[in-house]
Amino acid sequence: MQRSVRGWLDHLRVERGASVHTLRAYERDLRRYCAFLQAHGVDDPRSATEAHVTQFVAHLREGDSDHPPLAASSTARTLVAVRGLHRFLALEGETPGDAAGSVTPPRAPRRLPKAISLDQVERLLAAASVGDTPVAFRDRALLELLYGIGARVSEATGLDVDDVDLGQHSVRVLGKGSKERLLPLGSYAEDALSTYLVRGRPALSSTGTPALFLNQRGGRLSRQSAWTIIQRTAERAGLAHVSPHTLRHSFATHLLDGGADVRVVQELLGHASVTTTQIYTMISVQQLREVFAQAHPRAL
């Protein structure tokens, strides 16, 4: 059981360049899958059938005494790990066929990403500028960067100093699948980064780490700490339900509202498919409908 799982995870890490976070999530999902198989008398995933995988999906949706029912999106994510494992076993010749290849995930309701208005973004960034300390300079630079280039929080905290080129007004980001993209820096993000590099980071640095964003012990700022910074700043700004992804969604939405081409936004966000980016266009359509309903005399 463990040998099959470890073989696939090693393949993802070495051959596909999967991130540590992805590997941990897959390992957690497959641990639950293997426990389910063992409870049904299957001691090796190579012996699992399509019926077992289908039953596992139903089990996830129903839940049990140890686990609450999973939403369609969480079930689909877990099934990705299971399908990946069985596809790997089939390609390696460990099984005669792919037991999970025909099992489809439950359809999740299509939800619009949450974005905040430009005025709310300004309030958030202003709240991050309170104080004249190294931490205040860092927090402002972090938030300006997240909104200014639409980076994922893991991408921002994974940046090194050498990834930022203020002379070329750009930053090099390592995204999903270890894919690099070179992103332009706007003047606000550039000014905040410049101030942080001159007045903030030297005071925080003590370990010689190349990391751009540092914690107060001089080490690399973690994703969890970045979340805390944003939530604390949002509270000061009087905003609720703001996360790092909120800034990424707002970045994309505001670009499209300003007339940017969806394929340009796709490249900036690092989406593999333009279909993923097109969900942001739905936000703009929704905004148009709201304005129409409020302003047109015969809308209702």
N, C-alpha and C positions, 0 to 999 in steps of 0.2 A: 504494500500500500504506500508506504513512505518512499520507497525507491522510485516508484512511478512518478509521484508528485515531485520529488526532488529533481528527477531528471528533466521534467518539463520546466521547472523554475530555473534550473541552471541554464537551460536552453534560452529562456527569455532573457536572463541576465547577460549571458555571453554573446549570443547570436543576435538578439533583438535590442540589446541596450536598454532593457526595461529599468525604470527607476526603483529605488529602494521602497518607496511608498507603494508602487504598483505591486511589487513582489510580495510585500507584507499583506496587502489586501487579498491577493490571489491565494496566498498560503492560508489565510484565515478562512476564506470561503471554501477551499478544498478540504480543510480540516473538518468542517461541518459536513461536507459531502461524504467524506470517507466514514465519518461516524454514522451517517445515515445508512450507507451501504452495509457496514458491519452489523448494524441493528437489524438488517434484512438478510443476514446470512451471506453477505458477499465480502470476502476478505481481500480482494484484489480488484482495483478499478478496471483491470483488463478483462474481468469476467462480467462487468456490468453490461446491461442491455439497454435498449432505448426505453423500455418500460420502466426500468429503474430510474433513469434520468427524468422521465415524465412524472413519475411518482415523487421524486425529490422536489421538482418545481411546485407541484401541488402542496407538498409538505411545507415548503417555505411560505406559501401564501396563507396556509392555515395556521401555522405556528404550533407550538407544543408547550409543555410545562416549563421548559427551560428558555424558550425563545418566543417572543411575540410574533404575530404574523408580519411578514414583510410586505412593503408596498411593491407595486409592479416594477418600479424603477430599481429598487434594491434587489428584487428577485432576478431581474434581467441582468444586473451587474454580476450577481453570483453565477448565473448561468454562463456568462462569458468565460469565467474561469473553468467551469466544468467542460464546456465545449472545447476550449483551448487544450485542456488536458487530453481529451479523447481524440482530438485531431492529431495531436502530437504522437500519441500511442499508435494511431493508425499509420501515420507517415513513417514512423520508425519500424513498422512491421511487427509491432508487439501485439496487435489485434488485427483480425481479418477485415474489420470495417470500423466506421466511426459511429459509436453508439449514440452520440449526442447530436450528430449532424442534422437530423431532421426535427429536432425538438426546438420549437419556437418560443421565444420569451413572451410573457404577457405584455400587452400594449399598455403603456403608461399614458395618462392624459397629457396632452401637449400644454405645457405651461410657459408663459412668457417670462423671460428673465426679469428680475426686479432691477430697475434703474432709478436713480435719483436725479432731480433736476439740476441744471447748472448752478442755480442759486444755492441749492443744498450742498453741492460740491464745494462751492466757494466758502460756505459756512464751515464745512468740515475742515478744509485746508486752513482756514483762518484759526480754527480751534487748535490745530496742530502747531501753530506758530507761537503759542503762548510760552513765554519764558525765553531766556537768553543763555541756555545751557547746551552742552553737547547732546544730551538726550533730546531736547527740543529740536535742535538742528537735524538730528537723525530722523525723528518722527515726521518732520515736515518733508524731508527729502524722500522718505519711504512713500508717503501718501501721494506726493506730487508725481513720483515715478509710476506708482500703480495706476493712477488715473491718466497720467501723461502718455504712457505707452501701452496701456491695457494689459499689463503683464499679469500672469498668474502669481499668487503669493509665493509659491515654491520657486518660480523663476526669479522673482525679485530677491528673495533671501539667498538664493544660490549664486547671485552675482559676485564677482570679484572686482577689485578696484580696476584691474587691467581691462575689464569688459566695458568700461566707460571711457569714451573718447570725447572730451569736451571740445577739443579742437575741431573735430569733424561733426560735432553735434549729434552723436549717435551712441547707441549702447548695443552690445552683442548679448543676446539672450539665448540660453540653452533650453529648448522646450521639450515637449513630449517626444519620446523616441530618440532623444539626444539630437534633435534637429535644431540647428542654429538659425537664427534670423537676426538681421541687423535692422534696428529700429531707430527712427529719427527722434531726437530729443527736442521738445519745445523749449521756449525760453524760460518758462516758469520752472519746469522740472530741472533744466540745466542750472539755473541760478540757485535752486535749493540744493542740488547736488554739490555745486561748487562751494557753497557756504559750509555744507556738512564736511566736505573733504578738507577744508582749510581750518574750520573752527570747531568741528565736532569730532570727527573720527580720530584725529591725533590724540585727543584727551581720553578716548575710550580704548585705544589700541594699547595692548600690553603683551600680547602673545606672538606677534609677528605674523598673524594670519592674513592671507590675501583677501579675505571676505570684505565686501563693501559695507554691509550693514552689520554693526557689532552690538552685542549686548553690553551691559555694564561691567561684565567680567573680562571683556576683551575678546570673547569668542564670537563665532558667527551667530547672528540673530536667527532664532528658530521660527518655523511657520506659526507655531502656537503663540509665540511672543508677538509676532506681527499681528495676528488676530486680536490679541489683547490690546495692543496699541491702537488699532482701528476702533475697537469697541469703546475704549476709554475716551478716545477723541470724539467719537460720535455722541457719547453721553454729554460731553462738554458743549457740543454744538446743538444739543437738543434734538438729535436725530435717533430714530429707532431702527433696528433691523438692518444695520449697515455691516457688511462683511467685505473682505478683500475682493470677492467676486462681484459685489455690488459695484465697485469702482470699475472693474473690467466690463461689466454690462453697460455701465453708464458711458464709458469710453466708446464702445461700439455704437450705442444708440445715438449719442451726440454727433458722432461722425456721419452716420447715415442721415440724421436729421439735417446736417449741414450740407448734404449733397454728395458725400463720398460714394464712390462705386463699391458695390458689395464685394467684389473680388479684391479690391485694395484692402478693405477691412478684413477680409479673410486672411490675406498675407500678414497683416499687422497682428492679428490675433493668433496666428499660427495654427489655424484650423486646417485639417487634412482635406476636408470637403466643404465646398461652398454651401451645401445644404445646412450644415451646422450654423453657418453665419447668417443664413437667410431668416432664421427665427427672429433676429433682431429687427428685420424689416416689418415684422408683424406688430412690433411695439409702435412704430411710426404710424401704421395704418390705424391702430387702436386710438392713438392720440388724435388723429384726424377725425375719427368718428366722434370722439368726445367733444372736440371743438365744434364740429358740425351740429351735434345734438344741442349744444348750448347756444350757438350763435344763429342758426338758421331758423327763420320764423315758421317754416313748415316742416321742420325736422321731426316733430313729434305728433 
